[in-house]
Amino acid sequence: MATSNGGSAPDTSPETLTHTIDNISISDFPTTASRRAALTSARALVRRLETPIDSLWDLSHNNPALLAALKVASANHIFTTLDADNGRAKTTVELCEASPCSPDPVLISRMLRHMGAMQFIGEAGPDLWTPTRVTRSLREEKVFAEVEVAGLFARALAALPDYLKETGYREPRTQGGGEGNFAYMLGTGESFFEYLGRDQRQQEIFSNFMSGYTSQRGSWIDVYPTENMLDANERRAGKADDDPTTPPLIVDMGGATGHDLGKFLQKHPQTAGRLAYQDQKHVVEDAVRRGLPPPGLKPMAHDFFTPQPIEDKESLQILENLKAAMRKPHNCSVKPTLLINDSIIPPTGANLYDTSIDVLMMALFGSKERSEDEWRRLLGRAGFKIVEVYRSAEAFEGVIECVVDDGEGNGEVDGGSGG
């Protein structure tokens, strides 16, 4: 076929289009931003090609079946065995013989077949399987935690429509005290973190999940100019780094296992001993017991809803408590800074990361992700002023730098993700 200028029109036959799509790989996208843009376009393409039933089938059949298959495969060490011998293709029987559970090969074959259909495992021939980037990553505890935590998240999300109906379809604004969707789902009156506090295994899974989630979302350290924080520290009132009365350089609230501050420490090793992270007592104790916090960090058990030991309703309460921690020593001229590392939802075109986390936050905590305007209103009501908002196409979340309007203080306080 010729074009009006004498050239040949591009071949848009179904076979050619399919071949082009099949040959696109992650290596074609040099940056995280370009890869995510391509993912957005690819998802839109899938929706255009699907029938309504195709789309809903994913929801009701494909994804739930995949979660079950992945759990069974992990329990039988399939991911480890697949990767052995330099990833040589293996039969189902070989995979079963290497399992500590002596599973039925027919059962495992059915699970692997669905994983193959979902592009999670390579299919080299009849009943012959190869590893993929996904199966290799699922050998990591913090990555597989995404699968393990999915069941609990799904239960909370499944309960949400009934809970919203009972509460007159009002935006949830509370958690704990026997209230909120999670307490409704459990039927025990416990909040999400109260539940984790009595279930060590679920706490371990959630801590692993948060480590994996943090490593994938992009770090605030790559968004915010952290050198500014060092400059401020150098202007302290001449105290030695090991002086116990010297305030920490950073306090990371909701720091879980200290994974975020560990990245900061890698970038600025001279700050060892001056970085503190806070979380609820059972979270910190679990992380310390398992040796997860990097050396050089100070773990601190603390509840958001009580005054800071270092001196929307729940969010305002947290911010009010933070102001008490941001009073500067009389002999220090450094103004304290609050850094909030969180989603900043755009007015249009919000990505799946933001929207799914927003609904999940509603189901688990009665909280939300916010737009920039919502952040400004919330912080203004709490007596904070935004200095600058930092964003990067390489990270899902932004960093909001703010100060107390009439406050005095010293040090940086880093607000963790969520809420």
SEDRENBA-239293 format. One line per field, with one value per residue (C-alpha): chain; x, y, z. Coordinates in Angstrom, 1 decimal, padded with zeros to 4 digits. Each point is the difference from the previous one (the first is absolute). Layout:
BEGIN
mol A|...
east X|...
north Y|...
up Z|...
END
This chain:
BEGIN
mol A|A|A|A|A|A|A|A|A|A|A|A|A|A|A|A|A|A|A|A|A|A|A|A|A|A|A|A|A|A|A|A|A|A|A|A|A|A|A|A|A|A|A|A|A|A|A|A|A|A|A|A|A|A|A|A|A|A|A|A|A|A|A|A|A|A|A|A|A|A|A|A|A|A|A|A|A|A|A|A|A|A|A|A|A|A|A|A|A|A|A|A|A|A|A|A|A|A|A|A|A|A|A|A|A|A|A|A|A|A|A|A|A|A|A|A|A|A|A|A|A|A|A|A|A|A|A|A|A|A|A|A|A|A|A|A|A|A|A|A|A|A|A|A|A|A|A|A|A|A|A|A|A|A|A|A|A|A|A|A|A|A|A|A|A|A|A|A|A|A|A|A|A|A|A|A|A|A|A|A|A|A|A|A|A|A|A|A|A|A|A|A|A|A|A|A|A|A|A|A|A|A|A|A|A|A|A|A|A|A|A|A|A|A|A|A|A|A|A|A|A|A|A|A|A|A|A|A|A|A|A|A|A|A|A|A|A|A|A|A|A|A|A|A|A|A|A|A|A|A|A|A|A|A|A|A|A|A|A|A|A|A|A|A|A|A|A|A|A|A|A|A|A|A|A|A|A|A|A|A|A|A|A|A|A|A|A|A|A|A|A|A|A|A|A|A|A|A|A|A|A|A|A|A|A|A|A|A|A|A|A|A|A|A|A|A|A|A|A|A|A|A|A|A|A|A|A|A|A|A|A|A|A|A|A|A|A|A|A|A|A|A|A|A|A|A|A|A|A|A|A|A|A|A|A|A|A|A|A|A|A|A|A|A|A|A|A|A|A|A|A|A|A|A|A|A|A|A|A|A|A|A|A|A|A|A|A|A|A|A|A|A|A|A|A|A|A|A|A|A|A|A|A|A|A|A|A|A|A|A|A|A|A|A|A|A|A|A|A
east 000.0|001.4|-000.5|-000.8|003.7|001.1|001.2|-001.3|-002.5|001.0|-001.2|-002.9|-001.2|-001.0|003.0|002.5|-001.5|000.1|003.6|001.0|-001.7|001.6|003.5|-000.3|002.1|000.9|003.4|-001.6|-000.8|003.1|-001.8|-002.6|-002.2|000.1|-000.7|-003.0|-001.4|000.2|-001.8|-002.8|-000.3|000.1|-002.7|-002.2|000.7|-001.1|-003.3|-000.6|000.5|-002.0|-003.7|-001.8|000.0|003.7|000.6|-002.2|001.4|003.4|-001.7|-002.0|002.1|003.5|001.6|-001.5|001.1|003.5|000.3|-000.9|002.5|002.8|-000.5|000.0|003.1|001.9|-001.0|001.5|003.3|-000.9|001.6|003.3|000.0|-000.8|003.0|002.4|002.4|000.2|-003.7|-000.1|-003.5|-001.6|-002.9|-002.8|001.3|003.5|-001.5|-002.1|002.9|002.0|-002.9|000.1|-003.8|-000.1|-002.9|-002.2|001.5|-003.4|-000.9|003.2|-000.4|-003.4|001.4|003.0|-002.3|-001.9|003.2|001.2|-003.3|000.5|003.6|001.5|001.9|001.6|-001.5|002.7|-002.1|-002.6|000.3|003.4|000.7|002.6|000.5|-000.8|001.0|-003.1|000.6|003.6|-001.1|-002.6|002.8|000.6|-002.0|-000.8|-001.3|-002.1|-001.6|-002.0|-001.7|-000.4|-001.5|-002.4|-002.5|-000.3|-000.4|-002.6|-002.0|-000.1|-000.9|-002.7|-001.6|000.2|-003.2|-002.2|001.7|-000.6|-003.6|-000.5|001.6|-002.1|002.7|002.0|003.7|001.7|001.8|000.9|001.8|000.4|-002.3|-002.2|-000.7|001.1|-000.2|002.8|-001.6|-003.3|001.7|001.7|-003.0|002.3|000.2|003.7|001.8|002.4|003.1|-001.7|-000.6|003.7|001.0|-001.4|001.0|003.7|-000.1|-002.3|002.3|003.0|-001.8|-001.1|003.6|001.3|-002.7|000.9|003.7|-000.9|-002.5|002.6|002.6|-002.4|-001.7|003.1|001.7|-000.6|003.8|000.1|-002.7|001.0|003.4|001.3|003.1|-002.2|-000.5|003.7|000.6|-002.5|001.6|003.4|-001.5|-001.0|001.1|003.5|-001.1|002.0|-001.7|000.0|-001.4|-003.2|-001.8|000.5|-003.3|000.0|000.6|-003.0|-002.9|-001.9|-003.6|-001.5|003.5|-000.9|003.3|002.1|000.3|-000.4|002.6|002.3|000.1|000.7|002.8|001.5|000.1|001.2|002.0|001.2|-003.4|000.1|-001.3|-002.1|-002.8|-003.1|-003.0|-003.3|-002.8|-002.3|001.6|-000.8|001.3|003.3|000.5|-000.7|002.5|002.7|-000.6|000.6|003.0|-001.6|000.9|003.4|002.8|000.2|-003.8|-001.8|-003.2|-002.7|-003.4|-002.6|-003.7|-000.9|-002.9|002.0|002.4|003.4|002.6|002.7|-001.8|-019.1|000.2|002.7|002.3|-000.5|000.8|003.2|001.0|-000.8|002.1|002.9|000.0|000.9|003.1|001.0|000.8|003.6|002.6|000.5|003.7|-000.7|-001.0|-001.1|-003.7|-001.6|-001.3|-002.8|000.4|-003.1|000.8|-003.3|-002.2|-001.1|-003.0|-000.2|-003.4|-000.3|001.8|000.7|002.1|-001.1|002.6|-001.7|-003.6|000.4|001.9|-002.6|-002.8|002.1|000.8|-003.8|-000.6|002.9|000.2|-002.9|002.6|000.9|002.6|-000.2|000.3|002.3|-003.0|-001.1|003.5|000.1|-003.4|001.0|003.4|-001.4|-002.6|002.7|002.1|002.6|001.1|001.2|003.4|000.3|-001.5|002.5|-001.0|001.9|-001.2|002.3|-001.9|-003.7|-000.1|001.0|001.6|-001.7|002.3|-001.7|000.7|-002.1|-001.3|001.0|002.1|003.5|002.2|002.8|000.4|-002.0|-003.1|-000.8|-003.6|-000.3|-002.3|-003.7|-002.8
north 000.0|003.4|003.3|003.3|001.0|-003.2|-001.8|-003.2|000.2|-001.8|-003.6|000.1|-003.6|-001.8|-002.3|002.9|001.9|-003.1|-000.7|003.6|-000.3|-003.4|001.5|002.9|-000.5|001.9|000.8|002.2|002.6|001.7|001.7|-001.0|002.9|-001.3|-003.5|001.1|002.1|-003.1|-002.1|002.6|-000.2|-003.8|-000.2|002.3|-002.2|-003.1|001.7|001.0|-003.6|-001.7|-000.6|001.0|-003.7|-000.3|002.9|-001.4|-003.5|001.3|001.3|-003.2|-002.8|000.8|001.9|-002.0|-003.2|001.5|000.8|-003.5|-001.5|002.2|-001.0|-003.7|000.4|001.8|-002.6|-002.6|002.0|000.2|003.4|-001.1|-003.3|001.8|002.2|-002.9|-001.2|003.4|000.1|-003.2|-001.0|-002.5|-002.3|000.0|-003.3|001.4|002.9|-002.3|-002.3|003.0|001.1|-000.8|-000.6|-002.9|001.6|-001.6|000.9|000.3|002.6|002.0|-000.2|001.6|002.9|000.5|000.0|003.0|001.7|-000.5|001.4|003.1|000.4|-000.5|-003.1|-001.1|-002.9|-001.7|-003.0|-002.4|-000.2|001.8|003.2|002.8|002.8|003.6|003.4|-000.4|-003.5|001.0|003.0|-002.1|-001.9|003.2|000.1|003.7|-000.5|-003.1|001.9|001.8|-003.3|-000.9|003.3|000.0|-002.3|002.3|003.1|-001.8|-000.8|003.6|001.2|-002.6|001.2|003.7|000.2|-001.4|002.2|003.1|-001.0|-000.3|003.4|001.8|000.2|002.6|000.3|-002.0|002.3|-002.2|-003.2|-002.0|000.1|-002.6|002.2|000.0|-002.4|-002.3|-000.4|-000.7|-002.6|-001.8|000.2|000.4|003.8|000.1|002.4|-001.2|000.7|-001.5|-003.1|-000.2|000.6|-003.3|-002.1|-000.2|-001.8|002.7|002.7|-001.7|-000.2|003.6|001.2|-002.0|001.5|003.5|-000.6|-001.2|002.8|002.6|-001.4|000.2|003.3|002.2|001.6|003.5|000.2|000.2|002.7|002.3|001.8|-001.7|002.1|002.8|-002.1|-000.4|003.7|000.7|-002.6|001.7|003.2|-001.6|001.6|-001.6|-003.2|-003.2|-002.7|-002.4|002.6|-001.7|003.4|000.6|-000.5|-002.6|001.3|-001.9|-001.7|-002.3|-000.4|-003.3|-001.2|-003.8|-001.8|003.1|-000.7|003.6|001.4|-002.9|001.5|003.5|-001.5|-001.6|003.3|001.9|-002.4|002.8|000.3|-003.4|000.2|003.1|-001.7|-001.2|-001.8|-000.5|-002.5|-001.9|-002.0|-003.5|001.2|001.3|-003.1|-002.4|001.9|000.0|-003.6|-000.9|002.2|002.1|003.6|001.0|000.8|003.7|000.5|000.6|-002.0|001.7|-001.6|002.8|000.4|002.8|001.0|000.8|003.0|-000.4|-001.3|002.3|002.8|-001.9|-000.6|-002.6|001.8|003.3|-001.7|-001.4|003.4|001.7|-002.5|000.6|003.8|-000.8|-001.8|002.8|002.6|001.0|000.3|003.6|000.0|-001.4|002.1|-002.9|000.0|-003.5|-001.6|-002.5|-002.2|-002.0|-002.8|-001.0|-000.2|003.3|-000.8|002.1|001.7|-002.4|-003.1|-001.5|-003.2|-003.5|000.2|003.0|-001.1|-003.5|001.1|002.6|-002.5|-002.5|002.8|000.5|-003.7|-000.6|003.3|002.3|002.4|001.2|001.3|003.7|002.5|003.0|002.2|-002.4|-000.1|003.8|000.2|-002.7|001.4|003.6|-001.1|-001.6|003.2|-001.1|001.9|-001.8|001.2|-002.2|-003.1|-002.3|-002.5|-002.4|-002.1|-002.7|-000.4|-000.6|002.3|003.6|001.8|003.0|002.3|002.1|001.9|001.2|003.4|001.5|-002.9|-000.2|-003.1|-002.0|-003.2|-001.7|-002.1|-002.3|-001.1|-003.5|-001.2|-000.2|001.4
up 000.0|-001.0|001.8|-001.8|000.0|-001.6|003.1|001.5|002.8|003.1|000.3|002.5|-000.4|003.2|-000.4|-000.3|002.9|002.2|-001.0|000.9|003.4|000.7|-000.5|002.4|003.1|003.2|-001.5|-002.6|002.7|001.5|002.9|002.6|-001.2|-003.6|001.1|002.1|-002.9|-002.2|002.6|000.2|-003.8|000.0|002.6|-002.0|-003.1|001.9|001.1|-003.7|-001.1|002.7|000.1|003.2|001.0|-000.6|002.4|002.7|-000.5|001.3|003.1|000.8|-001.4|-001.3|002.9|002.9|-001.7|-000.5|003.7|000.9|-002.5|001.2|003.6|-000.9|-002.2|002.8|002.6|-002.3|-000.7|-003.7|-000.4|001.4|-001.9|-003.3|000.3|000.8|-002.7|-001.6|-000.6|-002.1|-001.1|002.4|-000.1|002.6|001.3|000.6|001.8|002.2|000.8|001.3|002.3|003.7|-000.2|-002.5|-001.9|-002.6|-003.4|-001.6|002.7|-000.5|-003.8|000.2|002.1|-002.3|-003.0|001.4|000.9|-003.6|-001.4|002.2|-001.3|003.5|-001.0|-003.3|-002.0|-002.1|-001.1|001.2|003.8|-000.3|002.0|000.2|002.4|-000.7|001.6|002.1|001.3|000.8|002.0|001.9|001.7|002.1|003.2|-000.4|-003.5|000.8|002.8|-002.7|-000.6|003.7|001.0|-003.0|001.8|003.0|-002.2|-002.1|003.1|001.1|-003.5|-000.4|003.3|-001.0|-002.1|002.8|002.6|-002.2|-000.5|003.8|000.6|-002.6|-002.7|002.0|-000.4|002.8|002.4|002.9|001.1|003.2|003.0|-001.5|-003.0|-003.6|-002.9|001.2|003.5|-001.8|-002.2|002.9|002.3|003.0|000.2|-000.7|-002.2|-002.7|002.2|003.1|-002.1|-001.1|003.6|001.1|-003.1|-000.3|-003.4|-001.5|001.4|-001.7|-003.3|000.2|000.9|-003.0|-002.2|001.1|-000.8|-003.5|-000.6|001.1|-002.4|-002.9|000.5|-000.4|003.0|001.3|000.2|-003.8|000.0|002.7|000.1|003.2|000.0|001.4|003.1|000.5|-000.4|002.7|002.3|-000.4|001.4|003.2|003.3|-000.1|001.8|-000.6|-002.0|003.0|002.4|001.4|000.1|-003.7|-001.8|-002.9|-003.5|-001.3|001.7|-002.4|001.3|-001.1|-001.0|000.4|-000.3|-000.7|-003.7|-001.2|002.5|-001.0|-003.5|001.4|002.1|-003.1|-001.7|003.1|002.2|002.2|001.5|001.8|003.5|-000.8|-001.8|001.9|-001.3|001.8|-000.2|002.3|002.7|-001.5|-003.4|001.4|002.2|-003.0|-002.2|002.7|000.8|-003.6|-000.4|-002.7|000.9|-001.5|002.5|000.7|000.5|003.3|000.2|002.1|001.1|-000.3|-000.8|-002.4|002.2|003.1|000.5|-001.5|002.4|-001.5|000.0|-012.6|004.0|000.4|-002.5|001.7|003.3|-001.4|-001.3|003.3|001.9|-002.5|000.7|003.6|-001.3|-002.2|002.7|-000.5|002.8|001.1|-001.2|-003.5|-003.0|-002.3|-000.9|000.2|-003.2|-000.4|-003.1|-001.1|-002.4|-001.5|-003.0|-001.5|-002.2|-003.1|-001.0|-003.0|-001.3|003.4|-000.3|001.1|002.9|001.5|-000.5|001.2|003.1|000.7|000.1|002.0|002.5|000.4|000.6|002.4|001.9|-000.9|-001.5|-003.4|-002.6|-000.7|-002.8|000.4|000.9|002.6|001.5|000.1|001.8|002.5|000.8|000.2|002.5|002.1|-000.1|-002.6|-003.1|-003.2|-001.1|-003.1|-001.6|-001.7|-002.6|-002.3|-002.9|001.3|003.3|000.7|003.0|000.6|002.9|001.6|001.9|002.7|003.2|002.9|-000.8|003.4|001.2|001.3|-000.1|-001.3|-002.0|-002.8|000.6|-002.9|-000.3|-001.3|-002.8|000.4|002.1
END
